[in-house]
Amino acid sequence: MDVKSPVVVVLGTGGTIAGTGSGPDDVGYQAAQLSVEQLLQAVPGLHGVALETRQVAQIDSKDMGWAVWQALAKQIQLALLRDEVGAVVITHGTDTLEETAYLLHCLLDIDKPVVLTAAMRAATSAQADGPRNLRDAVRVAELAASEGLAGVVAVMAGVLWSGHAVRKAHTWHIDAFDGGGVEPLGRVGDNGAVVFDRPWPSPGRVGWSCLDVAEPPRVEIVTSHAGADGVVVEALLAQAQQLSFGLAGLVVAGTGHGTVHQGLARALQKAEDQGVRVWRSSRVARGGVLPREGDHWQAAGALTAAQARVALMLELLGCPVGGMKD
Ligand code: SIN
């Protein structure tokens, strides 16, 4: 019997992985120049894999936003609902990968794998890491599909991270990602061999329809720091009133274990009194903010401020994310 291997659909969104510069030694480059089809052509060792591609967006991921998330979610759903599709791979910029990965982790409600990858060097660089990362992502997707694994993961520099925990931890190292204290799920060797070390976390299953609104609730991030007097929050409240946009939530990236300067705390309290939801995360890279009895503002657990913003938006949309504090 001819057993066909499952199709892997590769969705392109741009990023440095698709970036080009003037030559191999050029450290300056433009992100999001090459199509996902062109990226795959540069990857050796994928013959025999049934690949399909879609270009969902072509952006530097610093410009990621609701509309691209909606388009991406739609393509993921369309792909994963097809019986012959085993997995989706997404090429993304590194800068907001942690937000997209976390969002998709929360939304995913189909029992198939979604694998994100990216690169820290442009495609034209002598140190280009995109081809290897893309090969690794496709290999992980294939194997995970054949083993019946489901969930959102990210593969960078040969390491497999859980989508709910992955974050950018270095501004220029090739191995720029970590799990904020959550151990890798596995590894991909130089030869492309994939080893899964840990069970994949279950997808959040809040469902894709959570994105079916034209505009998400406005949730802003503010940082606590020396001299943080809350003027930024006051300005947001005043603007929200004047321009009549709804300010629905604030995530504070607090000091240490989510502590907040008293000046900023007063302004946050005023915001809360006006109906704005306030969550506390930390500006410290590891450890997060664990909930404690008597907490006034909800602790964001292990989430980064950017991920907590996503979780709070989903909650305000009526799609609360269970297990956020894992
Ligand atoms: C981006 O996030 O799109 C640019 C930076 C990168 O991918 O490393």
Boltz pocket constraint, residues with backbone or C-beta under 6 A from the ligand:
constraints:
  - pocket:
      binder: B
      contacts: [[A, 14], [A, 15], [A, 16], [A, 17], [A, 31], [A, 59], [A, 60], [A, 61], [A, 62], [A, 92], [A, 93], [A, 94], [A, 95], [A, 96], [A, 118], [A, 119], [A, 120], [A, 121]]
      max_distance: 6.0
